[in-house]
Amino acid sequence: MALSASAAASAAVAGSAAGGTATAAAAGLSTTGTITDAQHIVILMQENRSFDHYFGTLKGVRGFADRSAIQIAGGYSVFNQPNGLFSRQYPWAFNPGGSGPGSTAETRAQCNGDLSHAWSDQHKAWNGGKMDSWVSAKGTVRTLGYLQRSDIPFHYALADNWTICDAYFCSVLSATGPNRTYHWSGMIDPSGSAGGPAYDGGDEKGLHWQTYAEALENAGVSWKVYQNASDNFGDNALAYFNQFSGAPAGSALAVKGMGSVPKVTGRTPDDIAAAIKADVLGGTLPQVSWIVADQQSSEHPYATPEDGAHFVHMVMDALNADAGVFNSTILLINYDENDGFFDHVPPPTAPAGTPGEFYNGTNIGLGFRVPLIAISPWSRGGWVNSEVFDHTSVLRFLETWTAAMGTPARCVNISDWRRKVCGDLTGVFDFANPVYGMPSLPDTSQTIGLSTCGPQLNPSPGNNALPAQEPGTRPARALPYQPNANLDHLEFGSGGVMKVWLKMANEGAAAVNPAHFAAYANAYRSGGPWQYTVDPGGNQSDFFNCGTNFGNGPYDLSVTGPNRFLRRFKGDATKPGKSVTVTASYANASDTGQPAIWFKLDNAGSAPVTFTIAPNAYRTDGPWAYTVPAGGSTSDYFNAVAYNNGWYDFTVTVDSDPSWSQRFSGHLETGSPSISG
């Protein structure tokens, strides 16, 4: 029997205690069970890896087994990408057999080389949200290459022991510089009023709006950048700003933001780790720390995941030099952008005209998904969080945390739309149930070095099939929205006008944050996808022509939303299906008290119609048939929480019209933890 959400959460916390202790007293800490128990926030942004590229095969996340993946032109799954005019290619493993050290496949996995990732080709791969131009945009099928557990065991161990976010997006459909500018300051100045727009890689200089480091300084919050300024791969975004590049020697901005760690060993990663350890042991670790790696440790694709893993491990060990510090610290590990590597989840983007979210008439972002792993006592246990985040979410977490600590520091540059659509990371953590200590982690002492990874050949895929994702689930954090969507009605006008009206809603007690939706035309017409942001408790409707010049009756539309939410509506406005309507809603089933998905089946036609509701996943019973008389209706519910951890996936058909079908897939939110689908 499937665990209930509450039982799953208890099991997750109990299981996560391996290698740690679940009590503050045992850890020697005095705690409040709130966000103020975190005394230090440490942020380590690495380079150029997409989520699918690193974690598409990880169990329990939105990876290669995603049942709600969008469809691209020609009726293909988004995973089945065009590769020239006459062929296609699925994502393929750089090291398909998990070959050991020294093998050609292993070297290719560690040294896979970077790809083009500028504003122009990132937008080309995105293709307005269609996500169907990866190979042509990047100029190589290598864009579809991915790594797996045997290639990056340390990264997988971090995800297995702490919390991974599988809906964390970079901020800009562009390169490293713009994304790091967002990460440190909350915008790229698209209007050009303060030295921007810093929209493309290499144009980050002469900027002069306020960074978040300055907001911390003004609020009296201690902060520091740990780096070797002469060996930082250009990744300290504070250096893009005049107030830092021109800061007087000895000033706070110069010392904290532009200074270098002491040279102890002569190796930048070891020196950074040594500096962190010294501050930990000396009681001088700042409240907020940014860490900037050297190129070899940055995981930039000409560097290696192995070297990056070793650096991250050293940073963790340095923080754990005093267990009390490690047990009161949040370490956020994220990636600035995807390089040119494929990811299958369309990033939420703003509707046309949204202030602060367009440059030269083109969406700035969100950019493609990248990994974020939160390491702390309050994120222990192998969780997944599927709330929509981007780099500004880190700044908003710092806003929330500094306010709770009584020293509020606000980032004044984040757009209103981004504040609505992207969360503040607080949902990643459970401050009432910490698990302290450092678990056993894989050895990372074997490193490769840049000299091994010179310019790479352009390898060819060894296979062409949808990759397998590890079986299994993981505990999932509650989400702050409840998306829903229905085909509301068909509209008929003169001159062959026919319209499909869709209604998107964000409903229920769990809906406390706005939800982003996108509508796709799968066939019969061009254009789209179309973007929508729906407030809690609100709804939004839009129509899609399916008459003259738009298919002359047939339609095939999908609506996507957060956490694998998907609706698909197929039919023909000239056929009998035009007289039937299905309305999905969420409510408590009166006989169980459990949240359920309800289907109301309406027949406005002149003859009886039999509706069939069939499960596509999560259930093994059914299908269920309902004969509805002319002019009549009926309703039924399906208890998704007690049986399926909140997950549902049904298709509804009618006997009167084989062209008509509607699919309803998603997750019921209860405000409590759940299990990933």
N, C-alpha and C positions, 0 to 999 in steps of 0.2 A: 504494500500500500504506500502511496506517495506521502511524504512528510507534509504536514501542514506548514504554513509559513512560520508560525511561532516555534514549532518543533524543529524546523530546519535551522532557524536562527540559533536556538539553544545548542543544537548539534554542532553548528559551525564554531561557536565560541568554545565549546568543550574540546572539539578537535584541534582548534588552533593553539591550545595550551601546550601542545607538545613542544618541548624545548623552551618553555617559558612559564611564567607564573601569572595567574589571573587576579591576584590581590595586590592592592597598593601597599598594604602593611608588609607583605613578604618582600616587596621590592624596595621597602624603606622610603616610601613616598607619602606625602600628605596631599590628598586630592579632593576635588569638589565634584567630580563626575561631569564637568562642563568643559567647554573649549579652552577655558583659562588654565587647565592642567597642562596644556602644551606651552612650554617655556621658550622653545626655539623652533623656528621654521627654516629649513635648509632646502634650497632649490638648486637642483643640478639639471640643466638642460643640455642634452646630448644632440647629436647631429643626424638629420636626414634618413629617417627610417619610417615607413608607413606601418600602420597597424597590421594589415594583412601580410605584409612582407615579413614581419617579426612574429606575429601571434595568430595568423590565420588558421593554424592547426591546433591551437591551445584549446583544451576542453572548456566548455561552459561559457564561451564568449561568442560575440557575433562575428564569426569567421567564415570559413569556406562551406560550412553546413547550413548557412543562413537560409531558412525557408522563405524569407520575405525579401530576398534579393530582387531588385528591379529587373525589368525586361528591357532590352535594347533593340534597335532596329532589326527587323527581320524575324522577330519572335524569339531571339536568343536570350539566354541568361546573361546578366552583366559579367559573369565570370568567363563567358565564351567570347573573347574579344576578337574583332577583325584583325587580321594579320596580312595586309595587302588586299588585293582585289578578289582573290579566289580562295583564300584560306582563313582559318581561324585558329586561335590558341587559347587554352586555359592557363591559369597560373601553373608554374612548374617549379619543382624543387631544384635549387642549385646543387644540393647534395642528396640525390634521390634515395640512395641506399643507406644513408647515414654512415658513409665511409669514414674511416678513422684518420687521425693526424698523418699528414704527409701524402695522402692520396690527392689526385687531381681534383676530385669532387669536393673534398674538404677544403682545399686551398681556394677553389672557386667560391665556396660558401663564405669563407672568411674574407676573401679579397675580391668582391664582386664588382668593384668600380662604380663610380657615380654616373649619373645620367643628367640630361638637361632638366632644369627645374626653375626656369625663369618665369616671369609673369606671363609671357606670351604662350609658352608651351604648356604651362600648368592650366591655363584657361582653355587651351585647345583640348587637352585630355579631359577636362571637365565638360566641355562642350555644352555650356549652358545648363548643366545638370544631367545631361543624357548619359555621361560617363562611358562613352563608346569609342573613344579615339586615342586610347593609350599608346598603342604601338606606333601609329602614325605621328603622334605628338612627340614622342620620345625618340623616334628613329630607330628603335631596336626592340625586339621581343624580350630583351633582358628586363624591360620594365615589369614583366609578369613573374620574375623570379622571386622565390621566397625561401625563408629559412624555417627550420623546425627544431624540435626539442633537442635532438642530438647535436645540432649546430650551436645552439645558444642555451645550454643547460642552466647557466646561472640566471639568465633573464627569466626562464620559465620557473625556476625555484623562487624568485622574488614574487612572481604572480601567484604561485601556489601557496606561499606563506603570508602574503599581505593582500592588498587590494589592487586590482587592475581596472582601469576605466576603458570601456570599449565604445564609448561615444565621445571621446575627447578629440577635438579637431584642432589643427593648427589654425591660425587666425587669418592668413592671407593665402590666396591662390597664387603663390609666388615663392621666392627664394628665402634663404637663411636670414639675410639682413632685415627685410620687412617683418618677418615673423618674430625675430628677436626684438625689434623695435616695439612691436605690440606687447611682447612679454615683459618689457621693462617700463613701458609708458602708456599702453592702452590704445594707441592709434598709430597711423602713418601720416596723419595730416593731409588728407586727400585734397583739401582746398588750397594747400600751399601757403597758408597764412603764417607758418612758423618754421619755415625751412624745408618743408616737404614739397610735394608728396614723395615719401620714401617708399615707393611701391615696387621697385625692382632691385634685384641684387646688385650691389656695388654703388648704389646712389645714397648710401647712408652716411652723410656728413653734413655738417653745418646746420644740424637740427637744433631748435632752441625752445621747445615746449617743455613743460615740467615732467620729469621722470618720477617713477614711484619712489626711487631712492631718496629724492629730494622731499617727497611727501613724508617719508619716514623721518628724515632729518628734522624737518620742521615740527613734527609731532613729538620729538624727543625719544624716538624708538631707535635702539642701537642696531647698526647694520654694517655689512662689510661684503666686499667681493674678494673671494679667494681665487687668485690667478697668478700666472707669470705673464706680466704685461707684454713681454717680448716674445712669448711663445704661447699665445692664446688663440691662434687660428682666426683672429679678427672677430671673435665671438662675444666679446664684452660690448653689449649694445650701448652702454653708457658712454663709450668712446665716440659714438656717433653724434653726441650732443656738445654744442659749444661750451656749455657751462662746465663740462667735465674735461673736454680736450684742452680748454684754456684755463682750467682751474689753477690758482696760484699754488705753488709748492707749499706743503704743510697745511693746506686747507682741508676741511673735512671731506669735500668732494674728491680732491686729489688723493688723499691718503686712503680713504675707504673705498673709493670707486675706481681709482686708476693705479693704485699701488700694487706691488708684487709681494708674494710670500718670500720669506728668507730662503736663500739657496743653501740647502743643507746637503743634499746628495748630488745636485747637478741634474737630476731628472725631474722635470716639471711635475708629473703626477705624484711622485714620492714626496716632493717638496710641499705640494698642496696638502697631501694627507698629513704630513708632519706638522704643518702649520695649524691645521684643524685640531689635531691631537693636542698640540701644545696649548691651544686656547681652551680646549675642553678640560684638560688637567689643571690649567691655571684659573679656571672659573671666569674666563673672558670671552667665551663664545657669544657672539652677538645674538640679539633676539631674532634677527633676520639675516640669513647668509645666502649669497649667490655664489655658485662654484662654476668656474669656466675652465674647461679642460684644454690641454694641448691637442694638436691635431691627431697624434697617435692614439690618444685615449678618448677621442671625441665620438667614435663610432661612425664618423663620416665614411662612406663606402670605400674610400681608398685606405682608410684605417680598418680595424677589424672589430667585430663584436667581442672577441676574446680579450683584446686590450682594453676595450671599454668596460667589460665585466670586471677585469682586475682593478681598474681605477675605482669603479663604484664600490667594489668590495673593500678597498683600502679606505675610502671615505666612511663607509659604515663602521669599519673597525676603529677608525679614528674617533668617531662619535661615541663608540662603545668603550673607549678607553676609560670612561667613567660611566658605569652602568646607569647611574642616576640621570646623567645627561641624555643618554640614548633613550631611556624610558620616559623622558619628558620632551622628546623632539619629534617633529614631523619632517621627514625627508621626502620631497617630491622629485621624482625622476621623470622627466618628459623629454620630448624631441621637438626640435624647432620646426621641421617640415618633413615631407615624405621623400625628399630627393626627387627622383622620377619614378619611384616604385608605386605600383598599382595598389589601390584600395577600392573596394566595391561599394561602400556606403556613400551615397550622395551627401555632401555637406549641406546643412541648412544655409540658405542664403536669403537676403532681405528682398522684399517686394520692391519693384521699381519705384524710385523716388525717395527711398528711405534715407533720411539725413545721416551723413557720416559713413555710409556703407557703399558708396560708389566712387570710382575714379574714372573720369572720362567716359561716363555713361555705362561702365562695366562694374559688376559686382566685385568688391574687394574680397569677400569671403562669406562664410567660413571657408577655410582651406580643407584639405583632405585629412582623414583620420591619422593620428599618430598615437603611440603608446603613452600612457601616464600610469605610473605605479606609485602608490602612496605607502610609504614605509613608516609605521608608527605603532605604538601599543593599541591605538584606537582603530586601526585598519588591519589588524592581524586576522588571519583565518582563511585565506584563499578566496576572498570575496570578489565579485564583479559589481561595478556600478555602471549603469547604462544611461545615466542622465547626460544631457547634452552639455558639454563644456568646451571651452577653447582657452587660449593662453591668457585672456583677460580674466578667466575664472580664478587663476592663481592670484592675481591682484585683488580680486574681490574677496577671496578667502582671507588675504592679509587685511583687507578693510574690516571684515567681520571680526577677525581675531584681535586687531589693534583696538577696535571699539570695545570689545569685551574686556580687554586689559586696561581700559581707561585712558588710552592714548590714541584716539581715532586718527587714522591717516587715510584719506580718500584719494583715489585716482580720479582726477577731474576730466580725463580724456575719453573714457569709455562711452560709446554711443548708447543712446536709450534702447535701440533695438537689441544690441548685444547684451545689455543688462537684462532684457526680458527673456531672450532665447537661451542664453548660456547661464548655467548655475554657478554657484559660488564655492563649490567643492565641499561644503559642510556636510552634505548628504553622504559623502564617502566615509565618514567617521562615526563611530559609536563611542562617545566619550564616557558613557556610563559603564561600559564593559571592556576595559582594557585587558590586553594580554602582554605582559612585559617579557623582556629578555630577547636574546638573539638566538634563533634556531640554527641548527647545523645547515650549512650552505655548501654547494660544490666548490671544490678547489679551483682557484683562478690563477695560479702561479705561472702557468704556461702562457706566454705572450708571444706575439709574432713580430710586430714592428713594421714600420712603413716600408723598409727596404725590401721586404718580401713581396709587397703588394704594389708593384709598378703598374704601368698601363696594362689593362687586362684585354685579353682577346674577347670577342663577342660570342659567347658560347651559344649553342643551339639547345633547345629543350630536348630532354630525353623521353618525354612522354606527352600525351595530349588528352588529359581527362580531368574532370573536376577533382581537385585534391580532397583526400579524406581528412576530416577533422577528428581529433581525439574524441572518443566517446565519453559521455559523462556530463555532469552538470556541476555547478558551484553555487554557494549561497549568494543571493543577489540583494542589494540594498533597495529599499522602497524608493519609488520615484514620485515626483511632485506634480504629476499630471495624469489625466485619463483621456487619451485621444479616442474619438469616435468619428465615423463618417458614414453617410448614407446617400444613396441616389434618392433625392427628395421627390422629384417629379419630372415628367417630360412636358415640354412646352411646344405647342404647335401654332404657327402663324401663317400668314398669307405668303404666296410666292415660294412655297417649298421650305419655309423656315421651320426647323426642328432643333430644339435645344434640350440637352441633358443638364439638369440642375443637381449639383452636388452640395451637400451641407456638411461642414466639418465642425466638430464640437470638442470642447475640453471640459468634461463634466464630472460630477461626483465629488465626494468629500476629499478624495486624494488630490484633486486638481487645485493646487495652490500656486503654481507657476504657469506662465504662458507656454503653449505647445506649438511647435513648428510643424507644418504640413507642406507637402508638395503633391501636385496633381500631374499625372503623366498621361499622354495619349499613346497607347500601345499600337494603334493601327488606325487607318482610315483618314487621318489628318496629321498635319505637321504642327510644329510649334511646341512650346513648353520645354521643360516642366514649369508650372506656375506655382508661386510661393505664397504661403499664408502663415500668419502668426495669430493664434487664437488665445485670448485671455482666459483665465480660470472662470468657469461657469458660463463662458461665452460660446458663440458659434459664428460661423462665417459661411456664406453661400456664394457660389459662382456657377456660371453656365458655360456649356461647351457645345458649340454648333455641331450638329450631325446631319444637317439637311443639305440643300443645294451647295455644291462646291466643298462639302465636308463629309463625303461618303454616301449622301442620299439615303440615310436611314441607319446603317450600322454604326455602332460605337464600341469602343474598348478602352476604358479609362481606369487608371489606378490612382489611389491616394495613399501616400506613405506618411509615416510619422515616427515619433521616437520609439525606441525599444522594439523594433521589428513590427511595428504597427503597419498593417496593409489591408486595403480594401481594393477589390477589382470588380468592375461592373461591365458586363458584356451584354449586348443585345442589338436589336434593330427596331427603331421607332416606327417602322411600317408593318411590324409583325405582331402577333397576339401578345407577346411579352410586354407591349406598351400598356397593357391594362392591369398589370400586377405590380405590387410594391412590397418590398421587404424593408422593415425598419428595425435596426439593431439598437438596443439600449442596455444600460447597466442598472441593476436594482438588486435589492435583497429578495431572495426567494422566500416566500411566506412560510413555507414548511421547513426550511433549514436555517434561515437567518444568515446564510452564506451569500456573498456577492455572486451574481450570476450574469450571464449575457442572455438577454431576451430577444426573441425574434417575433415581430408582429407581421403577419402575412395577410395582405389585402388583395382582394380580387374585385376590380371595378368592371370586369367584363360581363358578358351576357350568358356565359356558360360556366359550369364548375371547373375548377383548376386544381390539380394535385401538385402541391409543393413537396420537394424532397430536400431534407437537410442531411448532408453527409459529412462526417469528420474526415479531414485530410491528415490529421496527426493528433497526438496526445490522447486519443480515445480509440478503443477497439470495438465499441458497440455501434449501433446504428446500421444503416441510415434510418431516418424517421420520415414518414409520409403523412401529409395533412391535406385532405380534400376540402377546399374552401368553396362554398356556393357562390353563384353570381351575386355580386354586390355585398359579399360577406367578408369576414376577417376572422382570424384566430391567432392566438399567441402561445408561445411555449418558451421555457427557459432551460439553460444548460449550466449546471453548477461547475464552473471551471476551477474554483479555488480548492474545494475539498478533494477533488480527484486529480487535478492537473497542475497544482501550484499556481493557479491563475492563468495558465496558458490555454488558448482556444484557437482553432483553425477549422472553419466549416465552409462548405460550398452549398449554396442553395440553387436548385434548378426547378423548372416547371414542365409539366407534361405537354402543355399547349404550345411550347415554342422552344425547339432545341437550340436556337441561337442565343437564348437568354440564360445567363448564370451570374451569380454574385458570390464573391469570396470574402469572408470576414476572418481576419487573423490578428492576434495581438495578445495582450496581457492585461488582466484585471488587477488594478492597484488597490490595496487595502490600507495603505499607510504603514504596513508592517513589512519586515524582510520576507523574501520569497526565495525561489530557486530559479536559476537561469533555464531558459528553454532550449 
